[in-house]
Amino acid sequence: MTRKEYSEFLVPNVEYDVTYYENKYPARTLEDGAMVTRFAPSPTGFVHMGSLYASFIDLQMAKQSKGIAYIRIEDTDQKREVENGIEGIIKDFNNLGISFNEGPSYGGEYGPYIQSERGDIYRAYVRKLIEEDFAYPCFCTPEDLDEQRHIQELEKERIGYYGTWAKCRSLSMDEVIEKINNGEKYIIRLKSPGSFNNKVVLHDLIKGNIEMPENDIDIVILKSDNLPTYHLAHAVDDHLMHTTHVIRGDEWVASWPIHEQLFKVLNFELPNYAHIAPITIKEGNTIRKISKRKDPEAAVSYYHKLGIPTEVIRLYLATINNSTFEAWYLQNPDKTIDDFIFEFDKCPIGGSLFDIQKLISISKVYFSALKASKVYEGALEYTKEYDSEFNELLAKYKEYSINILNIEKEVARPRKDISAYSDVRKYTWYMFDELYFNEAKFELDKEYNLELLKDYFENYFDESDSKDDWFNKIKELAPKYNYASETKAYKQEPEKYVGHIGDVCEAIRVAVTSLKATPDLYEILKYLGKERALKRIEFFEECNK
């Protein structure tokens, strides 16, 4: 039996050889320097902040270099896959409005982009490795491997399947064929040409040069279920999809010698590697990697439900990704993320501490600069899914809603109360009669002069007044009820007055909104109007009898 026949015997039912696939997936025609990056999640749960961070770098690096960023689902470990895991990943990205150039829901010339649909491709390359004597079948059972590990531990040897410990490596072709004909199950292992005493150097774009021992472990490359391991699958895919830059978490640094060796024995060009530091979180006195199981804020769906725009999350990720971004962004308020040039050597080498308060702060600044019409559009879309009652009000009163969202916006220091679309109702509900008359709660710690309130709205208030005229009328009204028209005068002789002009404004504010703190009272009254304000005064009186 020739080596070619042997490879076909060990890996049967493969339609095409590697030449077919090399021709099917030709080199991409891109500009010099264009990066091809990939985001490669496993369908083992929702998209979390750590994976979103990696995908953000993939997308930005590809976009700024006029390259390609694609998404590839790595589902060869089907024991860990969760139900609807692939659909969940795609849904999370769609909800965030994040798009890739290629992928399962986008199409592309280098698919399929789901590894379980590429089985024949991997098996063709496994055949190639067997034919060239870089792979062999292994018949060791899990019990055999456990026993070997136990012996290695007792003898203080390195743990692994290598050298003299690689028992099946020395099996002859005839012995292998006999075992298979006897029905023994097997996997395929890499026949490592490496020596642990040799050194290899990873030229990492973020961490710099890292020297490590050369791989000598005969890793599994094809499992008994006929699916490849991650190691082989990612090497074949990165080659055929012509990935130029592999951007991944730094937990993969230790695996790089294996990957470097696989690329060599497969005769593939090695891509560039950039290993990013994890996003960490503080828990008590310790700092740990953010966890999708322990930390609700790790899930991107958490932000979708809150109504925090994707652009805010991108701004936050940009801030922790490149040390110079935040200063640049503050100095260039007319620019967007896509105007900034991200560099690998500006990425953090150690972990980046996740700070949700900073993210919220960034979101408040973002909303403060967003035009009221855009806030309205986003809130309308958000409430379709999460608040149908408020959605109906926004749709019914479009122009009015935009006007109240514009209160204290077009000023030197715009309001910064809204940090998410879920906040829009929280900070504007009292402007809608349908909500005010049902939800207003007057928890008063002092009495307000009802006669003054009625007098003001019946005889002084005019929604067409300028702000100066409006305030002067309140100053005119105040002394009539023994309130100082100037705060300074009250402070000098408090015993002469029942309060000052600020107390008058507070009474008006509480009566028409039920709140002590709101944005600009003048604008609130202007949009409520006299008739609606008087009805609220009546309601206020009724509630406080």
Disulfide bonds with the S-S distance in Angstrom:
none
